[in-house]
Amino acid sequence: RKCSNMTGPSFFQRVAGNRQLLTAALFIALTAHSSMVKGLIKEELNEVGAIPDASYTGYSVTELRSWYSALGEKGRNGYIYMSIFDIFIIGPIYVLLLTAQMVSVNAPKPLVNMPALVAFFDLSENLIHIFACYFYPTIPPISMMQFASVATISKFVFLFLSLAIPFGLGVLKKLGEEEESAQQTNTKEESKDPSEEDKKTK
């Protein structure tokens, strides 16, 4: 029996071919999340402002304590439901989509794993806020709340890189293909039989 050394496409290579479907799924999930915000904590957000995990500059322990308090019991419960939706629905979709984007432009393996870092920091901040809202008025240790702020900032940094790197590599790939195509065209023109050119001109 002959053993074939050929292997099929990896999971993410297959996913990369369905990026449009993933994009549509992410859009639907974000729309549902927005509806949850309006239905669960809209009034509370009018009082306290944006949620902490949307602050790309981070937040202080004092700001978090004030936010948990001002949100109220109804708002804290609503935030827990939103965070769970984020963890189990939005998170997996955007990680698959970002990773598929990396694979589609043949990014090096360390870069392909970058969206997983986005998910790690996103999950970390969500779990800390869920814990704080669920056990309020018991507040998590200061070090844990400080890590939540670091996780939020890190999430946005790696999210930006996970979007920018595939775009940059995609541009470079396209430029390389255009240059290669131009070189092939020039090579074909140079390799034409001069006698044939002479016949055309006579």
LOBAFI-406534 format. One record per residue (C-alpha): z, x, y; residue in three letters. Coordinates in steps of 0.001 Angstrom, whole numbers. Layout:
BEGIN
zz: Z&xx: X&yy: Y&res: Ala;
...
END
This chain:
BEGIN
zz: 0&xx: 0&yy: 0&res: Arg;
zz: -841&xx: 1207&yy: 3472&res: Lys;
zz: 1863&xx: 815&yy: 6054&res: Cys;
zz: 649&xx: -36&yy: 9524&res: Ser;
zz: 2171&xx: 1941&yy: 12370&res: Asn;
zz: 1048&xx: -622&yy: 14889&res: Met;
zz: 3787&xx: -2672&yy: 16434&res: Thr;
zz: 3430&xx: -5909&yy: 18305&res: Gly;
zz: 4320&xx: -6370&yy: 21946&res: Pro;
zz: 8001&xx: -6217&yy: 22837&res: Ser;
zz: 9952&xx: -9308&yy: 23844&res: Phe;
zz: 9695&xx: -8494&yy: 27543&res: Phe;
zz: 5987&xx: -7713&yy: 27228&res: Gln;
zz: 5493&xx: -11201&yy: 25840&res: Arg;
zz: 7683&xx: -12629&yy: 28597&res: Val;
zz: 5662&xx: -10706&yy: 31184&res: Ala;
zz: 2669&xx: -12821&yy: 30222&res: Gly;
zz: 4608&xx: -15974&yy: 31155&res: Asn;
zz: 5894&xx: -14946&yy: 34564&res: Arg;
zz: 4447&xx: -18039&yy: 36216&res: Gln;
zz: 6423&xx: -20257&yy: 33850&res: Leu;
zz: 9601&xx: -18304&yy: 34587&res: Leu;
zz: 8960&xx: -18526&yy: 38318&res: Thr;
zz: 8607&xx: -22297&yy: 38033&res: Ala;
zz: 11815&xx: -22485&yy: 35971&res: Ala;
zz: 13683&xx: -20412&yy: 38562&res: Leu;
zz: 12422&xx: -22646&yy: 41371&res: Phe;
zz: 13635&xx: -25744&yy: 39516&res: Ile;
zz: 17019&xx: -24126&yy: 38801&res: Ala;
zz: 17500&xx: -23087&yy: 42432&res: Leu;
zz: 16549&xx: -26577&yy: 43592&res: Thr;
zz: 19108&xx: -28060&yy: 41205&res: Ala;
zz: 21694&xx: -25561&yy: 42449&res: His;
zz: 20973&xx: -26560&yy: 46047&res: Ser;
zz: 21460&xx: -30216&yy: 45094&res: Ser;
zz: 24773&xx: -29311&yy: 43471&res: Met;
zz: 25903&xx: -27600&yy: 46673&res: Val;
zz: 25062&xx: -30699&yy: 48717&res: Lys;
zz: 26701&xx: -33009&yy: 46209&res: Gly;
zz: 29831&xx: -31022&yy: 45430&res: Leu;
zz: 30897&xx: -28969&yy: 48420&res: Ile;
zz: 28643&xx: -29849&yy: 51365&res: Lys;
zz: 31488&xx: -31178&yy: 53516&res: Glu;
zz: 33723&xx: -28254&yy: 52609&res: Glu;
zz: 31000&xx: -25741&yy: 53445&res: Leu;
zz: 30629&xx: -27302&yy: 56882&res: Asn;
zz: 34250&xx: -26311&yy: 57444&res: Glu;
zz: 34329&xx: -22845&yy: 55853&res: Val;
zz: 30749&xx: -21621&yy: 56247&res: Gly;
zz: 28696&xx: -19782&yy: 53607&res: Ala;
zz: 30043&xx: -19040&yy: 50122&res: Ile;
zz: 31314&xx: -15471&yy: 49579&res: Pro;
zz: 28773&xx: -14459&yy: 46942&res: Asp;
zz: 25980&xx: -15132&yy: 49448&res: Ala;
zz: 27383&xx: -12509&yy: 51845&res: Ser;
zz: 25314&xx: -9345&yy: 51347&res: Tyr;
zz: 27708&xx: -7423&yy: 53621&res: Thr;
zz: 30729&xx: -8246&yy: 51480&res: Gly;
zz: 34039&xx: -9753&yy: 52569&res: Tyr;
zz: 37668&xx: -8762&yy: 53061&res: Ser;
zz: 40655&xx: -9903&yy: 51002&res: Val;
zz: 41934&xx: -11828&yy: 54031&res: Thr;
zz: 38612&xx: -13629&yy: 54387&res: Glu;
zz: 38661&xx: -14580&yy: 50702&res: Leu;
zz: 42199&xx: -15957&yy: 50878&res: Arg;
zz: 41320&xx: -18034&yy: 53943&res: Ser;
zz: 38157&xx: -19262&yy: 52245&res: Trp;
zz: 39938&xx: -20358&yy: 49048&res: Tyr;
zz: 42525&xx: -22213&yy: 51115&res: Ser;
zz: 40094&xx: -23919&yy: 53491&res: Ala;
zz: 37828&xx: -25004&yy: 50651&res: Leu;
zz: 40449&xx: -27416&yy: 49341&res: Gly;
zz: 40953&xx: -28582&yy: 45762&res: Glu;
zz: 37729&xx: -30619&yy: 45623&res: Lys;
zz: 35728&xx: -27746&yy: 47048&res: Gly;
zz: 37241&xx: -25193&yy: 44669&res: Arg;
zz: 36452&xx: -27382&yy: 41656&res: Asn;
zz: 32897&xx: -27872&yy: 42895&res: Gly;
zz: 32499&xx: -24138&yy: 43369&res: Tyr;
zz: 33604&xx: -23530&yy: 39771&res: Ile;
zz: 30884&xx: -25888&yy: 38468&res: Tyr;
zz: 28287&xx: -24196&yy: 40678&res: Met;
zz: 29315&xx: -20740&yy: 39454&res: Ser;
zz: 29088&xx: -21808&yy: 35803&res: Ile;
zz: 25583&xx: -23137&yy: 36475&res: Phe;
zz: 24732&xx: -19818&yy: 38092&res: Asp;
zz: 26011&xx: -17827&yy: 35106&res: Ile;
zz: 24352&xx: -19808&yy: 32319&res: Phe;
zz: 21152&xx: -21104&yy: 33952&res: Ile;
zz: 20052&xx: -19157&yy: 37023&res: Ile;
zz: 21257&xx: -15732&yy: 35867&res: Gly;
zz: 19321&xx: -15539&yy: 32573&res: Pro;
zz: 16120&xx: -16839&yy: 34204&res: Ile;
zz: 16051&xx: -14332&yy: 37057&res: Tyr;
zz: 16983&xx: -11417&yy: 34774&res: Val;
zz: 14076&xx: -12267&yy: 32463&res: Leu;
zz: 11723&xx: -12664&yy: 35421&res: Leu;
zz: 12728&xx: -9424&yy: 37151&res: Leu;
zz: 12610&xx: -7468&yy: 33887&res: Thr;
zz: 9205&xx: -8920&yy: 33057&res: Ala;
zz: 7986&xx: -7816&yy: 36490&res: Gln;
zz: 9162&xx: -4265&yy: 35759&res: Met;
zz: 7434&xx: -4254&yy: 32368&res: Val;
zz: 4187&xx: -5620&yy: 33818&res: Ser;
zz: 3822&xx: -2553&yy: 36072&res: Val;
zz: 4878&xx: -88&yy: 33329&res: Asn;
zz: 8096&xx: 908&yy: 35099&res: Ala;
zz: 10182&xx: 3678&yy: 33431&res: Pro;
zz: 12836&xx: 2382&yy: 31043&res: Lys;
zz: 15824&xx: 3092&yy: 33367&res: Pro;
zz: 14167&xx: 936&yy: 36030&res: Leu;
zz: 13364&xx: -1805&yy: 33512&res: Val;
zz: 17106&xx: -2076&yy: 32892&res: Asn;
zz: 17926&xx: -2449&yy: 36598&res: Met;
zz: 17888&xx: -6293&yy: 36609&res: Pro;
zz: 20685&xx: -6130&yy: 34031&res: Ala;
zz: 22814&xx: -4448&yy: 36716&res: Leu;
zz: 22078&xx: -7342&yy: 39061&res: Val;
zz: 23296&xx: -9724&yy: 36359&res: Ala;
zz: 26418&xx: -7612&yy: 35691&res: Phe;
zz: 27543&xx: -7629&yy: 39330&res: Phe;
zz: 26605&xx: -11286&yy: 39751&res: Asp;
zz: 28625&xx: -12211&yy: 36669&res: Leu;
zz: 31579&xx: -10088&yy: 37810&res: Ser;
zz: 31857&xx: -11724&yy: 41225&res: Glu;
zz: 31404&xx: -15204&yy: 39759&res: Asn;
zz: 34146&xx: -14719&yy: 37170&res: Leu;
zz: 36578&xx: -13454&yy: 39799&res: Ile;
zz: 35889&xx: -16413&yy: 42106&res: His;
zz: 36138&xx: -18865&yy: 39199&res: Ile;
zz: 39492&xx: -17344&yy: 38261&res: Phe;
zz: 40752&xx: -17538&yy: 41846&res: Ala;
zz: 39619&xx: -21133&yy: 42357&res: Cys;
zz: 40957&xx: -22330&yy: 39011&res: Tyr;
zz: 44422&xx: -20768&yy: 39354&res: Phe;
zz: 44826&xx: -21333&yy: 43104&res: Tyr;
zz: 47327&xx: -20922&yy: 44819&res: Pro;
zz: 47816&xx: -17943&yy: 42519&res: Thr;
zz: 45584&xx: -15279&yy: 44030&res: Ile;
zz: 43987&xx: -12505&yy: 41936&res: Pro;
zz: 45228&xx: -8927&yy: 42467&res: Pro;
zz: 43969&xx: -7288&yy: 45645&res: Ile;
zz: 42029&xx: -4690&yy: 43650&res: Ser;
zz: 40181&xx: -7472&yy: 41812&res: Met;
zz: 39265&xx: -9220&yy: 45066&res: Met;
zz: 38072&xx: -5926&yy: 46541&res: Gln;
zz: 35915&xx: -5365&yy: 43466&res: Phe;
zz: 34414&xx: -8847&yy: 43987&res: Ala;
zz: 33224&xx: -7734&yy: 47430&res: Ser;
zz: 31800&xx: -4479&yy: 46020&res: Val;
zz: 30094&xx: -6477&yy: 43243&res: Ala;
zz: 28485&xx: -8807&yy: 45787&res: Thr;
zz: 27109&xx: -5922&yy: 47862&res: Ile;
zz: 25906&xx: -4110&yy: 44719&res: Ser;
zz: 24227&xx: -7282&yy: 43469&res: Lys;
zz: 22112&xx: -7517&yy: 46602&res: Phe;
zz: 21287&xx: -3790&yy: 46605&res: Val;
zz: 20007&xx: -3840&yy: 43018&res: Phe;
zz: 18303&xx: -7196&yy: 43575&res: Leu;
zz: 16367&xx: -5713&yy: 46489&res: Phe;
zz: 15408&xx: -2681&yy: 44373&res: Leu;
zz: 14415&xx: -4918&yy: 41435&res: Ser;
zz: 12006&xx: -6733&yy: 43748&res: Leu;
zz: 10755&xx: -3745&yy: 45756&res: Ala;
zz: 10100&xx: -1343&yy: 42863&res: Ile;
zz: 7668&xx: -3591&yy: 40904&res: Pro;
zz: 5875&xx: -4373&yy: 44154&res: Phe;
zz: 5538&xx: -670&yy: 45021&res: Gly;
zz: 4481&xx: 307&yy: 41506&res: Leu;
zz: 2021&xx: -2575&yy: 41442&res: Gly;
zz: 394&xx: -1381&yy: 44664&res: Val;
zz: 172&xx: 2183&yy: 43327&res: Leu;
zz: -1289&xx: 936&yy: 40049&res: Lys;
zz: -3954&xx: -1085&yy: 41861&res: Lys;
zz: -4867&xx: 1858&yy: 44099&res: Leu;
zz: -5130&xx: 4108&yy: 41030&res: Gly;
zz: -7406&xx: 1621&yy: 39266&res: Glu;
zz: -9647&xx: 1348&yy: 42326&res: Glu;
zz: -9858&xx: 5147&yy: 42605&res: Glu;
zz: -10654&xx: 5477&yy: 38895&res: Glu;
zz: -13334&xx: 2801&yy: 39186&res: Ser;
zz: -14887&xx: 4599&yy: 42159&res: Ala;
zz: -14890&xx: 7902&yy: 40254&res: Gln;
zz: -16580&xx: 6290&yy: 37252&res: Gln;
zz: -19247&xx: 4796&yy: 39511&res: Thr;
zz: -19903&xx: 8193&yy: 41114&res: Asn;
zz: -20087&xx: 9851&yy: 37700&res: Thr;
zz: -22661&xx: 7328&yy: 36483&res: Lys;
zz: -24801&xx: 7846&yy: 39565&res: Glu;
zz: -24633&xx: 11619&yy: 39234&res: Glu;
zz: -25554&xx: 11490&yy: 35529&res: Ser;
zz: -28780&xx: 9547&yy: 36079&res: Lys;
zz: -31981&xx: 11322&yy: 34912&res: Asp;
zz: -33657&xx: 12879&yy: 37998&res: Pro;
zz: -37087&xx: 12245&yy: 36450&res: Ser;
zz: -36418&xx: 8511&yy: 36473&res: Glu;
zz: -35555&xx: 8690&yy: 40184&res: Glu;
zz: -38827&xx: 10561&yy: 40830&res: Asp;
zz: -40814&xx: 7884&yy: 39008&res: Lys;
zz: -39229&xx: 5174&yy: 41169&res: Lys;
zz: -40156&xx: 6974&yy: 44351&res: Thr;
zz: -43837&xx: 7514&yy: 43344&res: Lys;
END
